[in-house]
Amino acid sequence: MGTYAAELATEPAPAGGPGPGVADAPPHRHGGDAAGAAGRPWIVGRVGGPEDRLRLLCLPQAGGSTGSFAPWRLAMGLPGFELATVELPGRGVGSGETMPDTLEELADAVIDGVRDELDMPYALFGHSFGALLGHRIAVRVAERGLRPPSALVVSASRAPHAPVRKRVSHLDDAGLLAWLEGFGGFPPELSRYPAYLTYALRTVRRDLALVEEYRPAAAVPVGCPLHVFGGAEDPLVSGEQLELWRECAAGGFTSRLLPGGHDYLFTGAAAMTAALAATLL
């Protein structure tokens, strides 16, 4: 969900292809991307400085990678933030790993991978698929007695306890591609590379299957402020659906729509990062 596969960093595209991957990033505070429990970097493309007060752990849309946040890296430069994008299994430096079978298992894997990142105040940000994953991480961090996030920020997603309006992970490649193209979620130029297209769609499908099966019986509140963002013209998630996240808020709650569709946070990166700064700092 979101600009799926537009920024996939799973494996190189065919020779002469678009080569989507992790964008180059400015130097960051640690001098190297952090390796987690799996022995590989879980934070790739960190952007920040020594004066940052808040680490923003970012989780991408289905099929996405740390490369999805390349527009944010270009738009950053906001004092106080460290941008720390999480590389999930099955893409980028984690391409040799198998995606866990459930969102609950994936959340625990991410926590194990980024545990050393919880050494300073941090917020969780998740877009679409990443929003549901971020909520589950916030819940599990508390259950495991680890440092809780200062805030959970979710974007363009149904609330965890809300019903899935349309299941698409069962579609064949043609059907899934048509669904993605219906809201601009797939770059048409990738269709010129059939082998890569098949791989990209498999990654998207696998991620979507996890969130389609994830639905707690009731709203599970998080023990930190909850902030919800969405695109005002998003054809997949309406403002009314976003409001259901309020039931997951035990503390402060805000909701805001920004101009754009399902990928509003990337097409309007400067506006989104400014809104985050105003909300979190």
ZAMARGU-4260 file (C-alpha; in steps of 0.2 Angstrom, whole numbers, plus 5000, padded with zeros to 4 digits):
<rodrens>
0) 5000/5000/5000 | 5007/5017/4996 | 5019/5019/4981 | 5022/5000/4982 | 5038/4994/4973
5) 5042/5012/4967 | 5056/5011/4980 | 5059/4993/4982 | 5076/4989/4987 | 5075/4970/4987
10) 5087/4965/4973 | 5095/4974/4958 | 5084/4978/4943 | 5089/4970/4927 | 5103/4978/4918
15) 5098/4995/4910 | 5083/4995/4922 | 5078/5009/4934 | 5088/5001/4948 | 5077/5006/4963
20) 5087/5005/4978 | 5092/5014/4994 | 5096/5031/4991 | 5113/5039/4996 | 5111/5048/5012
25) 5121/5062/5021 | 5132/5056/5036 | 5123/5051/5052 | 5127/5052/5070 | 5133/5034/5072
30) 5145/5033/5057 | 5138/5017/5051 | 5121/5009/5049 | 5116/4999/5065 | 5117/4980/5064
35) 5103/4972/5075 | 5101/4955/5082 | 5101/4946/5065 | 5119/4952/5062 | 5114/4964/5048
40) 5109/4982/5047 | 5091/4986/5052 | 5093/5004/5050 | 5099/5009/5033 | 5101/5027/5026
45) 5101/5036/5043 | 5100/5055/5043 | 5103/5065/5058 | 5116/5075/5069 | 5122/5076/5086
50) 5109/5089/5092 | 5094/5078/5087 | 5082/5076/5102 | 5070/5062/5094 | 5074/5047/5083
55) 5060/5043/5071 | 5060/5024/5067 | 5051/5023/5050 | 5042/5008/5043 | 5037/5007/5025
60) 5022/5002/5015 | 5019/4985/5008 | 5033/4980/4996 | 5043/4995/5002 | 5060/4997/5009
65) 5071/5010/5017 | 5072/5017/4999 | 5054/5022/5000 | 5059/5037/5011 | 5072/5044/4999
70) 5060/5059/4997 | 5061/5062/5015 | 5080/5062/5016 | 5080/5076/5003 | 5067/5086/5012
75) 5075/5083/5030 | 5086/5096/5038 | 5074/5099/5052 | 5083/5102/5068 | 5079/5089/5082
80) 5075/5074/5071 | 5085/5059/5067 | 5078/5049/5053 | 5081/5031/5055 | 5072/5020/5042
85) 5070/5001/5045 | 5074/4988/5033 | 5062/4974/5034 | 5066/4956/5030 | 5064/4951/5012
90) 5072/4967/5004 | 5088/4976/5003 | 5101/4970/5015 | 5088/4958/5022 | 5083/4951/5005
95) 5090/4934/5010 | 5078/4933/5025 | 5061/4925/5025 | 5047/4936/5030 | 5038/4930/5046
100) 5022/4921/5045 | 5012/4934/5055 | 5012/4952/5059 | 5015/4948/5077 | 5031/4938/5073
105) 5037/4952/5062 | 5034/4965/5075 | 5045/4955/5087 | 5058/4952/5074 | 5059/4971/5071
110) 5060/4975/5090 | 5075/4962/5091 | 5083/4970/5076 | 5082/4988/5082 | 5083/4986/5101
115) 5099/4996/5102 | 5090/5010/5094 | 5079/5013/5109 | 5093/5021/5119 | 5086/5039/5116
120) 5068/5046/5115 | 5060/5039/5099 | 5044/5039/5089 | 5037/5026/5078 | 5031/5031/5061
125) 5022/5018/5049 | 5014/5021/5032 | 5000/5009/5027 | 5006/4992/5030 | 5019/5000/5041
130) 5006/5008/5051 | 4999/4992/5057 | 5016/4985/5060 | 5020/5001/5070 | 5005/4999/5081
135) 5010/4981/5085 | 5028/4986/5089 | 5021/4999/5101 | 5011/4986/5110 | 5024/4973/5111
140) 5038/4985/5117 | 5027/4989/5132 | 5023/4970/5135 | 5042/4966/5134 | 5046/4980/5146
145) 5057/4990/5134 | 5058/5009/5133 | 5041/5015/5126 | 5040/5027/5111 | 5037/5045/5114
150) 5023/5044/5101 | 5016/5032/5087 | 5012/5041/5071 | 5002/5031/5058 | 4998/5035/5040
155) 4985/5030/5027 | 4979/5014/5035 | 4964/5006/5043 | 4964/5004/5062 | 4970/4987/5067
160) 4952/4982/5074 | 4943/4989/5058 | 4938/4976/5045 | 4948/4973/5029 | 4937/4982/5016
165) 4945/4973/5001 | 4957/4958/5001 | 4969/4958/4986 | 4984/4947/4991 | 4975/4932/4983
170) 4975/4940/4966 | 4986/4934/4952 | 5000/4945/4946 | 4989/4954/4933 | 4975/4957/4945
175) 4987/4963/4959 | 4996/4975/4946 | 4979/4982/4940 | 4974/4986/4958 | 4991/4994/4961
180) 4990/5004/4945 | 4972/5010/4950 | 4979/5022/4963 | 4996/5025/4955 | 5005/5012/4967
185) 5016/5005/4954 | 5028/5013/4941 | 5023/5008/4924 | 5041/5007/4918 | 5044/4992/4928
190) 5032/4982/4917 | 5047/4982/4904 | 5056/4970/4916 | 5045/4954/4918 | 5057/4945/4930
195) 5059/4960/4941 | 5040/4964/4941 | 5036/4946/4946 | 5048/4948/4961 | 5042/4965/4966
200) 5024/4959/4965 | 5028/4944/4976 | 5035/4955/4989 | 5020/4966/4989 | 5008/4951/4990
205) 5017/4944/5005 | 5016/4960/5015 | 4998/4962/5010 | 4994/4945/5016 | 5001/4948/5033
210) 4990/4964/5036 | 4974/4956/5029 | 4975/4942/5042 | 4979/4954/5056 | 4964/4960/5065
215) 4963/4960/5084 | 4946/4957/5092 | 4946/4974/5099 | 4955/4990/5099 | 4972/4989/5108
220) 4977/5006/5115 | 4995/5011/5115 | 5003/5019/5130 | 5009/5035/5121 | 5001/5049/5111
225) 4994/5043/5094 | 4995/5054/5079 | 4986/5050/5062 | 4989/5057/5045 | 4982/5053/5028
230) 4980/5060/5011 | 4964/5071/5007 | 4962/5062/4990 | 4967/5045/4996 | 4955/5032/4987
235) 4960/5018/4998 | 4958/5025/5016 | 4946/5039/5020 | 4946/5052/5034 | 4932/5043/5042
240) 4942/5027/5042 | 4957/5036/5050 | 4946/5042/5064 | 4944/5024/5070 | 4962/5025/5076
245) 4955/5036/5090 | 4950/5020/5099 | 4968/5015/5100 | 4973/5030/5109 | 4975/5029/5128
250) 4983/5047/5129 | 4984/5061/5117 | 4977/5059/5099 | 4977/5070/5083 | 4972/5067/5066
255) 4976/5077/5050 | 4974/5076/5032 | 4987/5083/5019 | 4985/5086/5001 | 4987/5071/4990
260) 4983/5053/4987 | 4989/5037/4996 | 5007/5042/4993 | 5004/5060/4999 | 5019/5058/5011
265) 5031/5056/4997 | 5024/5067/4984 | 5023/5081/4997 | 5038/5076/5007 | 5042/5094/5013
270) 5025/5097/5019 | 5024/5080/5028 | 5041/5082/5037 | 5036/5099/5042 | 5020/5093/5049
275) 5029/5079/5059 | 5041/5092/5066 | 5026/5103/5072 | 5017/5088/5079 | 5032/5079/5088
280) 5044/5092/5093
</rodrens>
